[in-house]
Amino acid sequence: MKQMETHGKRHNIVLITIDSLRWDTLPKMPQLWSLAKKNAYFTRAYTNGPSTPFSFPSIFSLKYDPMKERIRIRDPTLTGYLRGQGYRTAGIVASNPYISSLSGYQKGFDHFNDYISTSGREVKGELWRYLQRLPDSLQNFRDIYLWYFKQDVTSSMSGKVVTEDSMDLISKLKEPFFIWIHYMDTHYPYTPPRDFSKYSISDIAALNNFRKKSEADDSKGTRRKIERLKVLYLESARWLDENISDLFEYLKQSNLWDNTDIIVTSDHGEGFGEHGFLGHPSQLYQEVVKIPMVIKKEGFYGRHDELVETRDIPSFILSSGHTIDKAKDERIIPLRARHAGGRSCTKKGINLISAPESLDYGIYGFVTENYKFIFDEEGDEVELYDLEKDPGEKNDLSTVVDEVVSKFLRMVK
């Protein structure tokens, strides 16, 4: 492990992770795009998995191997290491059980708030499973009730509350501090405040119920709904951007900005019908594994087009400048997922919190300077794409470039 610099005053560290934020959404978020253009941003950053349980161990479990390790946080952790170096550590996580204390992510934190009550959790779980079996019309009513009558703009803690709680916590932390802030506003359901959206409450509920189906055919009606769903998603992203702007302004007003390193990234992206699905199921296409990454830190400047991954984040935080382990033409980024997800896990009795590695069949992939390789154990299905010539991954080359396919198959079998 590379030791942190000890000369001079050590910088504070703010790690911001945004659930389900696509890489191509960043330029449409004015505050984050301004941060990117003034500092360092990476155009080819990847998560190591397409959903929260599969992606976050790469950030917090030091020396993590996505192809071999169990899919959960484990010691040593980035947070534990920083606390051992004298940092005050804090985490604010917007109600995501996969990165909460239920999943062990409180390890190494002096202060940790995941907004998940420990009381009545079993009863709440049974109620949630019951609600998932209701007809769409009744689920629609339930969503309208939550969004309208209860003034609850999101199924998770809203970005406004997360930002306010983060600022309050920072005001109490001694320097140097490390704070991890996780937002859920770009995660389904997309529910920007009513005065921030062009849609009515009933439209928002209907679009989110459409998104819940997870599949997207090529009909004209479906394409129209997807375009409207994208608008709702972007409204959520811009609303979140305003709240992050408040956080940045607080750091400036508190004279913390110049002495604080900031890393902004996502755990995975979001599909809008590019490959026949909505959201982020167990797929390894660009829309779900390519992510934004922005770093404000001394030694990190400008646009970077080389391959990086979420496993690089600890070294970026701990190092004095931008370094990666492999040369450009040697870099191979591993990708991993498992079959089943969401409601199908519930039906199978699978708990992704306690046993994410227990799902049926693995899906493995690699990203290199030239190619994206995908291998699905179920049926021994193989895909290969030239990302430079075919960034939309429409032309499968697996039956054409045999030597490349053979090389990658040897790595997963």
C-alpha positions in Angstrom: 0.0 0.0 0.0 1.4 3.4 -1.0 1.8 5.6 2.1 0.1 8.9 2.2 2.1 12.1 2.1 3.0 13.4 5.6 4.7 16.7 4.8 2.5 19.8 5.3 -1.2 19.8 6.2 -3.0 16.7 5.0 -6.0 17.3 2.8 -9.5 16.3 3.7 -11.2 13.8 1.4 -14.8 13.9 0.1 -15.8 10.8 -1.9 -19.2 11.3 -3.6 -20.8 8.2 -5.2 -24.0 8.6 -7.2 -26.2 5.6 -7.7 -27.1 4.7 -11.3 -25.4 7.8 -12.9 -24.6 7.2 -16.5 -21.2 8.4 -17.8 -22.9 10.5 -20.5 -25.1 12.4 -18.0 -22.2 14.3 -16.5 -22.1 17.1 -19.1 -25.8 17.7 -18.4 -25.2 18.4 -14.7 -23.8 22.0 -14.7 -22.0 21.9 -11.3 -20.3 18.5 -11.7 -19.4 19.3 -15.3 -17.8 22.6 -14.2 -15.8 20.6 -11.6 -14.7 18.2 -14.3 -13.6 20.8 -16.7 -11.6 22.7 -14.1 -9.9 19.6 -12.6 -9.5 16.0 -13.9 -12.1 13.8 -15.5 -11.8 10.4 -17.1 -13.6 9.6 -20.3 -13.1 5.8 -20.1 -13.8 4.9 -16.5 -15.5 1.6 -15.6 -17.2 -0.1 -12.7 -16.4 -3.7 -12.1 -20.0 -4.7 -11.9 -23.4 -3.5 -13.1 -25.2 -3.2 -9.8 -24.4 -2.0 -6.3 -23.4 -5.3 -4.6 -21.0 -6.1 -7.4 -19.4 -2.6 -7.7 -18.7 -1.2 -4.2 -16.2 -3.8 -3.0 -13.9 -2.5 -5.7 -13.8 0.9 -4.0 -13.7 0.0 -0.3 -12.0 -3.5 -0.2 -8.3 -2.9 -0.8 -6.6 -5.3 -3.3 -10.0 -6.6 -4.4 -10.1 -9.1 -7.4 -13.6 -9.1 -8.9 -13.0 -12.3 -10.7 -12.0 -14.4 -7.7 -13.1 -12.7 -4.4 -16.5 -13.1 -2.8 -18.8 -10.2 -3.7 -18.8 -8.3 -0.5 -16.8 -5.7 1.4 -13.9 -7.3 3.4 -10.8 -6.2 5.4 -8.6 -4.4 4.9 -10.9 -1.5 3.9 -10.0 1.9 2.5 -11.8 3.6 5.4 -10.0 1.5 8.1 -6.7 2.4 6.5 -7.5 6.1 6.5 -8.6 6.0 10.1 -5.4 4.3 11.0 -3.6 7.2 9.4 -5.3 9.7 11.7 -8.3 10.6 9.6 -11.8 11.2 11.1 -14.1 9.0 9.0 -17.8 9.5 8.3 -20.3 8.0 5.9 -23.7 9.2 4.8 -25.5 6.6 2.7 -29.0 7.4 1.2 -30.9 4.3 2.3 -29.3 1.6 0.1 -29.2 -1.7 2.0 -26.5 -3.1 -0.2 -24.0 -0.6 1.1 -25.4 -0.1 4.6 -24.5 -1.5 8.0 -26.6 -4.6 6.9 -23.8 -5.4 4.4 -20.9 -4.4 6.7 -20.1 -1.0 5.1 -19.9 0.7 8.5 -16.4 -0.8 8.9 -13.8 1.7 9.7 -16.2 4.7 10.1 -16.3 6.9 13.2 -19.7 8.1 12.2 -22.0 6.2 9.8 -25.6 7.0 8.9 -27.5 4.8 6.4 -31.0 6.0 7.3 -32.1 2.4 7.8 -33.9 1.8 11.0 -32.9 -1.4 12.9 -36.4 -1.6 14.5 -39.1 -3.6 12.8 -36.9 -4.5 9.8 -38.4 -8.0 9.4 -42.0 -6.6 9.4 -41.0 -4.0 6.8 -39.4 -6.6 4.7 -42.5 -8.8 4.6 -44.6 -5.7 3.8 -42.3 -4.8 0.9 -42.5 -8.3 -0.5 -46.3 -8.2 -0.3 -46.4 -4.9 -2.1 -44.3 -6.3 -5.0 -47.1 -8.8 -5.7 -49.8 -6.2 -6.0 -51.2 -5.4 -9.5 -49.6 -2.4 -11.3 -52.7 -0.3 -10.8 -52.5 -0.7 -7.0 -48.7 -0.1 -7.0 -49.4 3.0 -9.0 -51.7 4.3 -6.3 -49.1 3.4 -3.6 -46.5 5.5 -5.5 -48.8 8.4 -5.9 -49.5 8.3 -2.2 -45.9 8.3 -1.3 -44.9 11.1 -3.7 -47.9 13.4 -3.3 -49.7 12.9 0.0 -46.5 12.2 2.1 -44.4 14.7 0.2 -41.8 11.9 -0.2 -39.9 12.6 -3.4 -37.9 9.4 -3.5 -38.0 5.9 -2.2 -34.6 6.6 -0.6 -33.4 9.5 1.4 -33.5 12.6 -0.9 -30.3 14.4 -2.0 -31.4 17.5 -0.2 -31.5 15.7 3.2 -28.3 13.9 2.5 -26.5 17.1 1.6 -27.8 18.9 4.6 -26.8 16.1 6.9 -23.4 15.9 5.3 -22.8 19.6 5.8 -23.9 19.3 9.4 -21.5 16.4 10.0 -18.6 18.0 8.3 -19.0 21.0 10.6 -18.4 18.7 13.6 -15.4 16.7 12.1 -11.9 17.5 13.1 -9.4 17.8 10.2 -8.2 15.8 8.4 -11.4 14.0 7.6 -12.7 11.5 5.1 -16.4 11.6 4.3 -18.2 9.3 1.9 -21.5 10.6 0.6 -23.8 8.3 -1.4 -26.8 9.7 -3.3 -29.7 7.8 -4.7 -31.6 10.5 -6.7 -30.7 9.0 -10.1 -31.8 5.5 -9.0 -35.2 4.2 -9.9 -37.8 5.5 -9.1 -36.9 8.8 -10.8 -38.8 11.3 -8.6 -37.6 14.9 -8.9 -39.6 17.4 -6.8 -42.9 18.4 -8.3 -41.8 22.0 -9.0 -38.6 20.7 -10.7 -40.4 18.4 -13.3 -42.4 19.0 -16.4 -44.5 16.0 -15.6 -47.6 15.6 -13.3 -47.6 13.3 -10.4 -49.6 10.7 -12.3 -47.2 10.9 -15.2 -44.3 10.3 -12.9 -46.0 7.3 -11.4 -46.9 5.9 -14.8 -43.4 6.3 -16.2 -41.8 4.7 -13.1 -44.3 1.8 -13.4 -43.2 1.4 -17.0 -39.6 1.4 -16.0 -40.4 -1.3 -13.4 -41.0 -3.8 -16.3 -37.3 -3.7 -17.1 -37.8 -4.8 -20.7 -37.9 -2.6 -23.8 -39.2 -3.7 -27.1 -38.6 -1.7 -30.4 -42.2 -0.6 -30.9 -42.9 3.1 -31.5 -45.0 3.4 -28.3 -42.2 2.0 -26.2 -39.6 4.2 -27.7 -41.7 7.2 -27.0 -42.1 6.2 -23.3 -38.4 5.6 -23.1 -37.7 9.2 -24.3 -40.0 10.5 -21.7 -38.4 8.3 -19.1 -35.0 9.8 -20.0 -36.3 13.3 -19.4 -37.5 12.3 -16.0 -34.1 10.7 -15.2 -32.3 13.9 -16.3 -34.6 16.0 -14.2 -33.6 13.9 -11.2 -29.9 14.3 -12.2 -30.1 18.1 -12.5 -32.0 18.3 -9.2 -29.2 16.3 -7.5 -26.6 18.6 -9.2 -28.2 21.6 -7.4 -27.9 19.9 -4.1 -24.2 18.9 -4.7 -23.7 22.6 -5.6 -24.9 23.5 -2.1 -22.4 21.1 -0.7 -19.5 22.6 -2.7 -20.6 26.1 -1.7 -20.6 25.1 1.9 -17.0 23.8 1.6 -16.0 27.1 0.1 -17.7 29.3 2.6 -16.2 27.2 5.4 -12.7 27.7 4.0 -12.4 24.0 3.4 -12.4 23.9 -0.4 -8.7 24.5 -1.1 -7.7 21.9 1.4 -10.2 19.2 0.4 -9.8 16.5 -2.3 -13.0 15.5 -4.0 -13.7 12.3 -6.0 -17.0 12.0 -7.8 -18.1 8.7 -9.5 -20.9 6.2 -9.8 -21.4 2.6 -8.9 -23.0 1.8 -12.3 -25.0 3.3 -15.1 -28.6 2.8 -16.3 -30.0 1.3 -19.5 -32.7 3.0 -21.6 -33.4 0.3 -24.2 -30.0 0.3 -25.9 -29.9 -3.5 -25.6 -33.5 -4.3 -24.8 -33.6 -3.5 -21.1 -34.3 -0.7 -18.7 -32.3 0.0 -15.5 -29.3 -2.0 -14.5 -29.9 -5.8 -14.6 -27.1 -8.3 -14.9 -25.6 -7.1 -18.2 -22.2 -5.8 -19.0 -22.9 -3.4 -21.8 -21.5 0.1 -21.9 -24.7 1.8 -20.6 -24.4 0.0 -17.2 -20.6 -0.5 -16.7 -19.1 2.8 -18.1 -19.3 5.5 -15.4 -18.3 9.1 -14.8 -15.2 9.8 -12.7 -14.0 13.3 -11.7 -11.1 14.2 -9.3 -10.3 17.5 -7.7 -6.8 17.0 -6.3 -3.3 18.3 -6.6 -1.5 16.4 -9.3 -4.7 15.5 -11.2 -5.5 17.8 -14.2 -7.3 17.8 -17.5 -9.0 15.2 -19.6 -7.8 11.6 -19.4 -8.7 9.1 -22.1 -6.9 6.0 -20.7 -8.8 3.1 -19.1 -9.4 3.4 -15.4 -11.7 1.5 -13.0 -13.3 1.8 -9.6 -10.5 -0.3 -8.2 -8.2 2.6 -8.9 -10.0 5.0 -6.6 -8.1 3.9 -3.4 -4.8 4.5 -5.1 -6.0 7.8 -6.5 -7.0 8.9 -3.0 -3.8 7.7 -1.4 -1.3 8.8 -4.0 0.2 12.2 -4.7 -0.6 12.1 -8.4 -2.3 10.2 -11.2 -0.8 6.7 -11.7 -2.1 3.4 -12.9 -0.5 0.0 -12.6 -0.5 -1.2 -16.2 0.7 0.3 -19.5 -1.9 1.5 -22.0 -1.8 -1.6 -24.2 -1.7 -4.0 -21.2 -4.6 -2.7 -19.2 -7.5 -5.2 -18.7 -10.5 -4.2 -16.6 -12.4 -7.2 -15.2 -16.3 -7.1 -15.2 -18.5 -9.5 -13.2 -22.2 -10.1 -12.7 -24.6 -12.9 -11.8 -27.9 -14.0 -13.2 -31.2 -12.9 -11.6 -31.8 -9.6 -9.8 -34.4 -7.5 -8.1 -37.8 -9.2 -7.9 -36.5 -12.4 -9.4 -34.2 -12.7 -6.4 -37.1 -12.3 -4.1 -39.0 -15.0 -5.8 -36.1 -17.4 -5.6 -35.5 -16.6 -1.9 -32.0 -15.1 -2.7 -30.7 -12.4 -0.3 -28.3 -10.2 -2.2 -27.3 -8.5 1.0 -26.0 -11.6 2.8 -25.1 -13.9 -0.2 -24.7 -12.0 -3.4 -22.4 -14.7 -4.8 -25.2 -17.3 -4.5 -27.0 -16.5 -7.7 -27.3 -18.8 -10.7 -24.5 -18.6 -13.3 -21.9 -16.0 -13.6 -21.4 -13.4 -16.3 -17.8 -12.3 -16.8 -16.2 -9.7 -19.0 -13.1 -7.7 -19.8 -12.5 -4.2 -21.3 -9.2 -3.6 -23.0 -7.8 -0.8 -25.1 -9.6 -2.2 -28.1 -12.2 -4.7 -27.1 -15.2 -5.6 -24.8 -15.5 -9.3 -24.1 -18.5 -10.9 -22.4 -18.9 -14.5 -21.4 -22.2 -15.9 -20.0 -21.8 -19.3 -18.2 -25.4 -20.0 -19.0 -25.2 -21.6 -22.4 -21.5 -20.7 -22.8 -22.5 -17.5 -24.7 -19.7 -15.2 -25.9 -19.8 -11.7 -27.3 -16.9 -9.5 -28.5 -17.1 -5.8 -29.5 -14.7 -3.3 -31.0 -15.5 -0.3 -28.7 -13.6 2.2 -30.9 -15.4 1.3 -34.1 -18.7 0.1 -32.5 -19.2 2.1 -29.2 -22.9 1.1 -29.2 -22.0 -2.6 -29.1 -24.2 -3.6 -32.1 -21.8 -5.7 -34.1 -20.7 -8.9 -32.3 -17.3 -10.1 -33.5 -17.0 -13.2 -31.5 -17.2 -15.5 -34.5 -14.8 -13.3 -36.5 -11.8 -12.6 -34.2 -11.2 -16.1 -32.9 -7.7 -15.5 -31.4 -9.0 -12.7 -29.2 -12.0 -14.8 -28.0 -9.8 -17.8 -27.2 -7.4 -15.6 -25.2 -10.3 -14.3 -23.0 -12.0 -17.7 -22.6 -8.8 -19.1 -21.1 -9.0 -16.3 -18.5 -12.5 -17.2 -17.3 -12.6 -21.0 -17.7 
